[in-house]
């Protein structure tokens, strides 16, 4: 009955006891045609994506598309730094490396990544094995030249996603990997420094006072502690052999002991 009422309200002139079968069939055909057109357009856009860029580089096994103000020498330096940062990863790097796109046009970035949130700086596409990076903010440049440390961190971050997808499978990683592990591990690998002492103390203070916490930082320090202090492997984390509450409790105790004086000052 509800279905018939909704049909009547939607089509206006349809009798209450009849379904507009002809209209429904036409609507289904239109929907199917639209789905095919959109799907074909998406695939065509992805395949033609390189044509939006003026330069193609092959560096350290990666194919990189960029605008003409990014040269191969700079990219070589960036990828060398990226390689050093990724030595922290115990996941083997596959022979097939992701293609990298360096975007200066936001519209092309959003269309090529499709579902990425509008505040994202970079994204890894597991289906196409591509890394997309936005280069449209002043903070990404130093004297008009791309900040190499920033770009190497972003690429290392995204490449670590690709390593996890390759090792554990797209569905397994997407559906069953807890966010604190997946997100925490890309930061553990991508950052070439340990979490700052003052950030640990601030995190502890916020935990104890119930204030809002920077989740990305928390994921980072949890994985950093689980691997660096507790001795867990990334496989053990991904296989569900590690309980988050156990890691969090161990981390809290570790921070309180290591930064005892700083914690007293923070609460005084």
C-alpha positions as CSV (number, residue, x, y, z in Angstrom):
1,X,0.0,0.0,0.0
2,X,2.8,2.4,0.9
3,X,4.5,1.7,-2.4
4,X,1.3,2.5,-4.3
5,X,0.8,5.7,-2.3
6,X,4.3,6.9,-3.1
7,X,3.9,6.1,-6.8
8,X,0.6,8.1,-6.8
9,X,2.3,11.1,-5.1
10,X,5.3,10.9,-7.4
11,X,3.5,10.6,-10.7
12,X,0.6,12.7,-9.7
13,X,-2.0,11.4,-12.3
14,X,-1.4,7.7,-11.8
15,X,-4.5,5.9,-10.4
16,X,-4.1,4.7,-6.8
17,X,-4.5,1.1,-7.7
18,X,-2.2,1.0,-10.8
19,X,1.5,1.2,-11.2
20,X,2.8,3.2,-14.2
21,X,4.5,0.2,-15.7
22,X,5.5,1.9,-18.9
23,X,6.9,4.9,-17.1
24,X,8.8,2.5,-14.7
25,X,10.3,0.6,-17.6
26,X,11.4,3.9,-19.3
27,X,12.8,5.1,-16.0
28,X,14.8,1.8,-15.6
29,X,16.1,2.1,-19.1
30,X,17.2,5.7,-18.5
31,X,18.8,4.7,-15.2
32,X,20.7,1.8,-16.8
33,X,21.8,4.0,-19.7
34,X,23.0,6.8,-17.3
35,X,25.0,4.2,-15.3
36,X,26.7,2.9,-18.4
37,X,27.5,6.5,-19.6
38,X,28.9,7.5,-16.2
39,X,31.0,4.3,-15.9
40,X,32.4,4.7,-19.5
41,X,33.1,8.4,-18.7
42,X,35.0,7.6,-15.5
43,X,37.1,5.0,-17.2
44,X,37.8,7.3,-20.2
45,X,38.7,10.1,-17.8
46,X,41.2,7.9,-15.9
47,X,42.7,6.6,-19.1
48,X,43.1,10.1,-20.6
49,X,44.3,11.6,-17.4
50,X,48.0,11.8,-18.5
51,X,47.0,14.2,-21.3
52,X,46.1,16.8,-18.7
53,X,49.8,17.0,-17.8
54,X,52.7,18.6,-19.7
55,X,55.5,16.4,-18.5
56,X,56.1,12.7,-18.0
57,X,59.0,11.5,-15.9
58,X,60.3,8.0,-15.2
59,X,62.2,8.2,-11.9
60,X,63.3,5.3,-9.6
61,X,60.8,3.0,-11.4
62,X,57.9,5.4,-11.0
63,X,56.0,7.0,-13.8
64,X,55.3,10.6,-12.7
65,X,53.0,13.1,-14.5
66,X,53.4,16.8,-13.6
67,X,53.2,20.3,-14.9
68,X,56.3,21.7,-16.6
69,X,57.7,23.5,-13.5
70,X,58.6,20.2,-11.9
71,X,61.9,18.7,-13.2
72,X,63.3,15.2,-13.1
73,X,66.2,16.2,-10.9
74,X,63.9,17.5,-8.2
75,X,61.7,14.3,-8.4
76,X,64.9,12.2,-8.2
77,X,65.8,13.9,-4.9
78,X,62.3,13.5,-3.5
79,X,62.1,9.8,-4.3
80,X,65.5,9.2,-2.8
81,X,64.4,10.8,0.4
82,X,61.1,8.8,0.2
83,X,63.1,5.6,-0.2
84,X,65.1,6.3,3.0
85,X,61.9,7.0,4.9
86,X,60.3,3.8,3.8
87,X,63.1,1.7,5.1
88,X,61.1,1.6,8.3
89,X,58.5,-0.5,6.6
90,X,58.9,-4.3,7.0
91,X,56.5,-4.8,4.1
92,X,58.3,-5.7,0.9
93,X,58.0,-3.1,-1.9
94,X,56.3,-4.8,-5.0
95,X,57.9,-4.6,-8.4
96,X,54.8,-2.8,-9.8
97,X,55.1,0.7,-8.4
98,X,52.1,3.2,-8.4
99,X,52.0,5.9,-11.0
100,X,52.2,9.4,-9.4
101,X,50.2,12.4,-10.5
102,X,51.2,15.9,-9.2
103,X,48.1,18.1,-9.6
104,X,48.0,21.9,-9.7
105,X,44.4,21.9,-10.9
106,X,41.9,21.1,-8.1
107,X,39.1,20.2,-10.5
108,X,41.2,17.6,-12.2
109,X,42.4,16.3,-8.8
110,X,38.9,15.8,-7.5
111,X,37.6,14.3,-10.7
112,X,40.5,11.8,-10.9
113,X,40.1,10.8,-7.3
114,X,36.3,10.7,-7.5
115,X,35.4,10.3,-3.8
116,X,38.2,12.1,-1.9
117,X,37.1,14.7,0.7
118,X,37.6,18.3,-0.4
119,X,40.3,19.0,2.3
120,X,42.5,16.1,1.2
121,X,46.1,16.8,0.0
122,X,46.8,13.4,-1.5
123,X,45.1,10.0,-2.1
124,X,46.0,6.5,-3.2
125,X,43.8,4.7,-5.6
126,X,44.1,0.9,-5.0
127,X,42.1,0.0,-8.1
128,X,44.3,2.0,-10.5
129,X,47.4,1.9,-8.4
130,X,47.9,5.6,-8.6
131,X,49.0,8.3,-6.2
132,X,47.4,11.8,-6.6
133,X,48.9,14.8,-4.9
134,X,47.6,18.4,-4.8
135,X,50.2,21.1,-5.3
136,X,48.1,24.2,-4.9
137,X,49.0,25.7,-1.5
138,X,51.8,28.1,-0.6
139,X,52.8,26.0,2.4
140,X,53.9,23.3,-0.1
141,X,56.5,25.6,-1.6
142,X,59.7,27.3,-0.4
143,X,60.7,30.3,-2.6
144,X,58.5,29.0,-5.4
145,X,60.1,25.5,-5.3
146,X,58.3,22.4,-4.0
147,X,59.2,21.6,-0.5
148,X,61.0,18.3,-1.0
149,X,60.7,17.0,2.6
150,X,56.9,17.7,2.5
151,X,56.5,15.9,-0.8
152,X,58.6,12.9,0.2
153,X,56.5,12.5,3.3
154,X,53.3,12.6,1.4
155,X,54.5,10.1,-1.2
156,X,55.9,7.8,1.5
157,X,52.6,8.1,3.3
158,X,50.6,7.1,0.2
159,X,53.0,4.4,-0.9
160,X,52.6,2.8,2.5
161,X,48.9,2.5,1.8
162,X,49.8,0.7,-1.4
163,X,52.0,-1.7,0.5
164,X,49.2,-2.6,2.9
165,X,46.7,-3.1,0.1
166,X,49.2,-5.3,-1.8
167,X,50.1,-7.4,1.3
168,X,46.6,-7.8,2.9
169,X,44.3,-7.4,0.0
170,X,41.9,-4.5,-0.9
171,X,38.8,-6.0,0.7
172,X,40.6,-7.3,3.8
173,X,42.3,-4.0,4.4
174,X,39.2,-1.9,3.7
175,X,36.7,-3.9,5.7
176,X,38.7,-5.4,8.5
177,X,41.8,-3.3,9.3
178,X,41.1,-1.0,12.3
179,X,41.6,2.6,11.4
180,X,44.2,3.1,14.1
181,X,46.4,0.4,12.6
182,X,46.0,1.4,8.9
183,X,46.3,5.2,9.5
184,X,48.9,4.8,12.3
185,X,51.2,2.7,10.2
186,X,51.4,5.1,7.2
187,X,52.4,7.8,9.6
188,X,54.9,5.5,11.4
189,X,56.6,4.8,8.1
190,X,56.1,8.2,6.4
191,X,57.5,10.4,9.2
192,X,61.3,10.4,9.5
193,X,61.1,11.5,13.2
194,X,59.7,10.3,16.4
195,X,56.7,12.0,18.0
196,X,57.8,15.1,19.8
197,X,58.0,14.9,23.7
198,X,55.7,17.8,24.2
199,X,53.0,16.2,21.9
200,X,53.1,13.0,24.0
201,X,52.6,15.1,27.2
202,X,49.7,17.0,25.6
203,X,48.1,13.8,24.4
204,X,48.3,12.3,28.0
205,X,46.8,15.4,29.5
206,X,43.9,15.4,27.0
207,X,43.3,11.7,27.6
208,X,43.2,12.2,31.4
209,X,41.0,15.3,31.2
210,X,38.7,13.9,28.6
211,X,39.4,16.7,26.1
212,X,39.2,16.2,22.3
213,X,42.3,14.3,20.9
214,X,43.9,14.6,17.5
215,X,43.1,11.1,16.3
216,X,45.8,11.1,13.6
217,X,48.4,11.7,16.2
218,X,46.9,9.1,18.5
219,X,47.0,6.5,15.7
220,X,50.6,7.4,15.0
221,X,51.8,7.0,18.6
222,X,49.8,3.8,19.2
223,X,51.4,2.1,16.2
224,X,54.8,3.6,17.0
225,X,54.6,2.2,20.6
226,X,53.2,-1.2,19.5
227,X,56.1,-1.7,17.1
228,X,58.9,0.2,18.7
229,X,58.4,-0.5,22.4
230,X,56.2,-3.6,22.6
231,X,57.9,-5.4,19.7
232,X,54.8,-6.3,17.6
233,X,55.2,-6.8,13.9
234,X,52.9,-5.1,11.3
235,X,51.5,-8.6,10.4
236,X,50.5,-9.2,14.0
237,X,48.7,-5.8,14.1
238,X,46.9,-6.5,10.8
239,X,46.0,-10.1,11.8
240,X,44.1,-8.9,14.9
241,X,46.6,-10.3,17.3
242,X,47.0,-7.0,19.1
243,X,44.4,-5.5,21.3
244,X,44.1,-1.7,21.1
245,X,43.3,-1.3,24.8
246,X,46.4,-3.2,25.8
247,X,48.6,-1.0,23.6
248,X,46.9,2.2,24.9
249,X,47.4,1.1,28.5
250,X,51.0,0.3,27.9
251,X,51.5,3.6,26.1
252,X,49.9,5.6,28.9
253,X,52.2,3.9,31.5
254,X,55.2,4.5,29.2
255,X,54.5,8.2,28.8
256,X,53.8,8.8,32.5
257,X,57.2,7.2,33.4
258,X,59.3,8.6,30.6
259,X,58.0,12.2,30.9
260,X,57.3,12.2,34.6
261,X,58.7,15.7,35.2
262,X,57.0,17.2,32.1
263,X,53.7,15.7,33.1
264,X,53.9,17.3,36.6
265,X,54.6,20.7,35.0
266,X,51.6,20.2,32.6
267,X,49.3,19.6,35.5
268,X,50.7,22.3,37.8
